[in-house]
């Protein structure tokens, strides 16, 4: 039979052993369990595996051409309807300005006739400036056999032979006193040139087309054919010649 003191000592030893077991369990390092893969997910390769993978896939073959790298295409710019409308209006405005300028120029050309004025005897005559080629000083001419009296002869102008008409004789005017201002007005005639000997070249004027009158009824025959119209400038009268008829030597 056990002594009570022995029973108490045994009970204390048992309690000490039961209390030390949990502490030892807590101090022991927990065992690491391997990570369990999540369903549907692939395991990420480790650093050595990544290095090996990159070397196998991206290593260029010997002699292989480099792969070109293309920049991403720029996104298309957004069209601004208001900007397009304004641009169209500006273009239309420029076209209208050009059209108005051309129309105004055409009106000015139609409204006025530029006339070269010259004096023959005591009268002022004129021709359309568009028929003028040049104006030269009188020079020696070569007579043409059996030529009409109003033809002074021919001369060479830069290698071109042109006849020279004495306009005073051609128009049947009285002989005037020479003043040293005589000029030869070179004009276009068909595909060639002709010269008109006048007493003096005065000026170039603009004659309003609306003010040009028809030849007066008192003119008859050849005189009427030579006159294209009557213009006015600064209160004076300008007799506009019809060169096609004046230079027609068949009209005598």
Backbone torsions as a table, in degrees:
resi	resn	phi	psi	omega
1	UNK	NA	133.7	-172.6
2	UNK	-84.0	151.6	177.8
3	UNK	-79.6	150.2	-179.1
4	UNK	-62.9	-36.3	179.5
5	UNK	-63.8	-38.4	178.2
6	UNK	-67.2	-38.1	179.0
7	UNK	-62.7	-43.3	179.5
8	UNK	-62.7	-42.5	178.6
9	UNK	-62.3	-38.3	179.1
10	UNK	-66.9	-38.9	179.2
11	UNK	-65.0	-39.5	178.7
12	UNK	-66.0	-38.5	178.4
13	UNK	-64.5	-39.1	179.9
14	UNK	-65.2	-40.1	179.9
15	UNK	-66.5	-37.2	178.3
16	UNK	-64.5	-40.5	179.8
17	UNK	-65.5	-39.5	178.5
18	UNK	-66.5	-35.8	179.3
19	UNK	-75.5	-28.3	-179.5
20	UNK	-77.4	-27.3	-178.6
21	UNK	-63.5	-48.5	177.3
22	UNK	-61.3	-37.9	179.9
23	UNK	-63.4	-40.8	178.1
24	UNK	-64.1	-36.6	178.0
25	UNK	-64.3	-38.7	179.8
26	UNK	-68.5	-36.2	-178.5
27	UNK	-75.4	-23.3	-179.4
28	UNK	-67.1	137.9	-179.8
29	UNK	-66.7	127.1	-178.7
30	UNK	-63.8	144.9	-179.8
31	UNK	-76.9	129.5	179.5
32	UNK	-83.6	123.4	178.6
33	UNK	-94.5	144.6	178.5
34	UNK	-65.0	144.3	179.4
35	UNK	-63.5	135.5	178.0
36	UNK	-87.7	129.9	-179.6
37	UNK	-67.0	140.1	177.8
38	UNK	-80.0	139.9	-179.1
39	UNK	-61.1	133.1	177.6
40	UNK	84.1	-2.5	-177.7
41	UNK	-110.1	144.3	178.9
42	UNK	-96.7	144.7	-178.9
43	UNK	-76.1	136.8	-179.3
44	UNK	-76.5	136.4	-179.5
45	UNK	-70.9	149.5	177.8
46	UNK	-75.3	172.9	-177.4
47	UNK	-58.7	-45.1	177.1
48	UNK	-62.4	-37.5	179.5
49	UNK	-65.9	-39.3	177.5
50	UNK	-62.1	-44.4	178.8
51	UNK	-59.4	-44.1	179.8
52	UNK	-65.5	-39.8	-180.0
53	UNK	-65.6	-42.8	-179.3
54	UNK	-66.6	-35.7	179.6
55	UNK	-67.8	-35.3	-177.7
56	UNK	-76.4	-38.6	-172.7
57	UNK	-86.4	-44.9	-170.7
58	UNK	-99.5	-1.3	178.9
59	UNK	-70.6	124.3	-178.0
60	UNK	-70.6	142.0	174.4
61	UNK	-72.5	156.0	178.4
62	UNK	-66.0	126.2	177.9
63	UNK	84.4	-0.8	-178.4
64	UNK	-76.5	144.9	178.9
65	UNK	-75.1	146.9	178.0
66	UNK	-67.1	142.8	-179.7
67	UNK	-79.2	121.8	-179.4
68	UNK	-68.7	145.4	178.2
69	UNK	-109.4	120.4	-177.9
70	UNK	-99.8	136.0	176.9
71	UNK	-74.1	146.2	178.6
72	UNK	-62.0	140.6	-178.7
73	UNK	-65.2	139.3	-179.3
74	UNK	-69.1	142.4	179.0
75	UNK	-67.6	137.2	-179.0
76	UNK	-61.8	137.6	179.9
77	UNK	-68.5	146.4	-178.6
78	UNK	-78.5	125.7	-179.6
79	UNK	-74.4	132.0	178.9
80	UNK	-98.4	110.7	-178.2
81	UNK	-58.4	-37.9	-179.5
82	UNK	-65.0	-40.3	178.6
83	UNK	-64.3	-40.0	178.8
84	UNK	-63.7	-40.8	179.7
85	UNK	-64.6	-44.8	179.8
86	UNK	-64.1	-39.0	178.5
87	UNK	-63.4	-42.1	178.2
88	UNK	-64.4	-37.9	178.7
89	UNK	-67.2	-39.1	177.7
90	UNK	-63.1	-42.7	178.4
91	UNK	-62.1	-41.6	178.9
92	UNK	-65.5	-36.2	178.8
93	UNK	-65.1	-41.8	177.9
94	UNK	-62.4	-43.5	179.2
95	UNK	-62.8	-39.2	179.0
96	UNK	-65.5	-39.6	178.9
97	UNK	-64.5	-43.7	178.1
98	UNK	-63.0	-42.5	-179.8
99	UNK	-64.6	-41.4	178.9
100	UNK	-65.3	-38.4	178.5
101	UNK	-63.9	-45.5	178.4
102	UNK	-63.1	-40.6	179.7
103	UNK	-64.7	-42.6	-180.0
104	UNK	-64.4	-40.2	177.8
105	UNK	-63.8	-41.0	178.8
106	UNK	-64.7	-39.6	178.0
107	UNK	-63.9	-40.4	179.6
108	UNK	-64.7	-39.2	178.9
109	UNK	-65.1	-39.8	-179.1
110	UNK	-74.8	-28.6	-173.9
111	UNK	-78.5	-26.8	-176.6
112	UNK	-128.0	149.7	175.6
113	UNK	-117.9	119.7	178.1
114	UNK	-81.0	126.5	-171.7
115	UNK	-125.3	132.0	170.4
116	UNK	-87.6	120.6	-177.2
117	UNK	-101.2	140.3	176.8
118	UNK	-147.1	159.8	-177.6
119	UNK	-106.4	134.8	173.5
120	UNK	-130.3	118.3	-171.8
121	UNK	58.5	-122.2	-178.5
122	UNK	-109.0	13.8	-177.3
123	UNK	-112.6	154.1	177.4
124	UNK	-104.6	124.1	179.6
125	UNK	-118.2	166.7	-179.6
126	UNK	-152.9	154.6	175.2
127	UNK	-133.1	158.5	176.7
128	UNK	-63.3	131.4	-177.2
129	UNK	-61.9	-24.0	-179.5
130	UNK	-70.4	-16.9	178.8
131	UNK	-90.3	-5.3	-177.3
132	UNK	-84.2	137.0	174.6
133	UNK	-102.9	-54.0	176.8
134	UNK	-168.2	172.0	179.1
135	UNK	-126.0	127.5	-177.7
136	UNK	-128.5	163.1	175.6
137	UNK	-78.2	154.5	179.3
138	UNK	-61.1	143.6	178.1
139	UNK	-142.0	169.6	-177.3
140	UNK	-66.3	137.5	179.9
141	UNK	-116.2	160.4	177.2
142	UNK	-102.6	124.6	-177.3
143	UNK	-68.2	148.7	178.6
144	UNK	-111.2	124.0	-178.8
145	UNK	-60.0	139.2	176.8
146	UNK	61.4	25.2	176.4
147	UNK	-80.2	151.9	176.5
148	UNK	-59.5	157.9	-177.3
149	UNK	-64.6	-23.3	-179.1
150	UNK	-84.4	0.8	176.7
151	UNK	-101.3	113.1	-178.2
152	UNK	-72.5	-26.0	-178.4
153	UNK	143.0	-158.2	179.5
154	UNK	-126.7	156.9	176.4
155	UNK	-142.4	162.6	-179.9
156	UNK	-102.1	121.9	179.0
157	UNK	-115.6	99.8	-178.0
158	UNK	52.4	44.7	176.6
159	UNK	88.1	-4.2	-179.8
160	UNK	-105.2	126.3	178.8
161	UNK	-84.7	123.7	179.8
162	UNK	-129.1	142.3	174.3
163	UNK	-80.3	150.7	180.0
164	UNK	-117.5	122.0	179.2
165	UNK	-97.5	133.7	172.7
166	UNK	-84.1	102.9	-171.0
167	UNK	-63.8	-33.2	177.9
168	UNK	-61.3	-44.7	177.8
169	UNK	-66.5	-39.3	-177.2
170	UNK	-64.9	-36.6	-178.8
171	UNK	-89.6	-3.0	177.7
172	UNK	72.0	35.1	-178.7
173	UNK	-97.4	159.4	-179.6
174	UNK	-68.9	151.3	-179.2
175	UNK	-69.5	136.7	-178.4
176	UNK	-106.9	161.6	179.1
177	UNK	-75.7	131.5	179.7
178	UNK	-69.6	134.4	-178.4
179	UNK	-118.4	4.4	-179.8
180	UNK	79.2	10.0	179.5
181	UNK	-107.5	10.6	-177.8
182	UNK	-63.2	145.9	178.9
183	UNK	-141.7	155.7	173.5
184	UNK	-106.1	116.2	179.2
185	UNK	-91.8	111.8	-179.2
186	UNK	-87.3	123.2	-176.9
187	UNK	-125.5	163.0	177.3
188	UNK	-80.4	139.0	177.5
189	UNK	-143.3	101.6	-175.7
190	UNK	64.0	-126.4	177.2
191	UNK	-94.8	0.5	-179.2
192	UNK	-119.2	-161.5	-178.8
193	UNK	-129.6	154.6	174.9
194	UNK	-139.0	156.1	178.9
195	UNK	-114.7	140.8	177.2
196	UNK	-116.9	117.0	178.0
197	UNK	-83.7	115.7	-178.6
198	UNK	-119.6	165.5	-177.5
199	UNK	-79.2	-30.3	-179.4
200	UNK	-169.2	138.1	172.0
201	UNK	-95.1	126.6	-173.0
202	UNK	-100.2	-62.3	-173.3
203	UNK	-164.4	173.0	172.5
204	UNK	-114.6	126.6	-176.6
205	UNK	-128.6	160.9	173.2
206	UNK	-103.6	121.4	-179.7
207	UNK	-107.8	124.0	176.7
208	UNK	-57.6	127.3	-176.7
209	UNK	-61.2	-32.7	-177.5
210	UNK	-69.9	-18.8	-177.0
211	UNK	-93.8	-5.1	-178.9
212	UNK	-73.6	125.4	-177.3
213	UNK	-101.6	157.3	176.5
214	UNK	-70.4	159.0	178.1
215	UNK	-56.7	139.5	-178.9
216	UNK	-62.3	152.3	-177.0
217	UNK	-68.1	-19.0	-178.2
218	UNK	-70.7	-21.6	177.8
219	UNK	-75.8	140.5	-177.2
220	UNK	-140.1	153.6	173.9
221	UNK	66.3	-133.8	-174.5
222	UNK	-65.9	-34.2	-179.8
223	UNK	-61.2	-36.2	-179.8
224	UNK	-71.6	-34.3	179.7
225	UNK	-70.2	-29.0	-179.4
226	UNK	-75.0	-23.2	-174.4
227	UNK	-97.7	126.7	179.5
228	UNK	-92.5	-25.8	179.1
229	UNK	172.2	175.7	179.5
230	UNK	-120.2	122.6	177.2
231	UNK	-111.9	162.8	-179.1
232	UNK	-128.1	140.2	178.2
233	UNK	-154.0	125.1	-179.9
234	UNK	52.3	41.5	176.8
235	UNK	79.2	-3.2	179.4
236	UNK	-103.6	168.0	-178.9
237	UNK	-108.4	135.9	177.5
238	UNK	-119.3	122.1	178.4
239	UNK	-87.5	113.4	-178.5
240	UNK	-86.3	123.0	-176.3
241	UNK	-88.9	148.3	173.0
242	UNK	-101.0	97.0	-170.8
243	UNK	-61.5	-32.2	-178.4
244	UNK	-58.9	-35.4	179.5
245	UNK	-83.2	-39.1	-178.4
246	UNK	-62.8	-38.1	-177.0
247	UNK	-88.2	3.1	176.6
248	UNK	-85.7	99.9	-176.4
249	UNK	-68.3	-11.2	177.3
250	UNK	-73.3	-22.0	177.2
251	UNK	-84.1	111.5	-176.2
252	UNK	-114.2	NA	NA
